[in-house]
């Protein structure tokens, strides 16, 4: 994986993460949890911006997932909260999503190192991992 592919993947991942949290937020009544989820959304917005800046410098545009490709994720979120929208369940969904993001970033780090990626890209990967770990800690208090 080269850096361009990494930043394109990061851009898509941040877009999906933001969309997922946006879909869950209306189901949450707890104001503290809503605040923590809003922080999560801001982080995704930040990483989307970081990826977009790199891509723009390479004369590329960040590609979001198409609406059609987002449907399964949105349906899954709706189904998972249809009968259980308790904060504990939503917090668990958020934790699972963060864990999946951490695994993806670790894969990206490995692929970048195999292809002699820059230290900057590896640092961004680590920042995403740290961000997701913080989100997990934040959500654990709602379980």
Buried (B, 14 or more C-beta within 10 A) or exposed (E): BBBEBBBBBBBBBBBBBBBBBBBBBEBBEBEEBBEBBEBBBEBBBBBBEBBBEBBEEEEBEBEBBEEEEBEEBBEEBEEBBEEEBBBEBBBBBBBEBBBEBBEBBEEBBEBBEEEEBEEEBBEBBEBBBEBBBBBBEBBEEBE
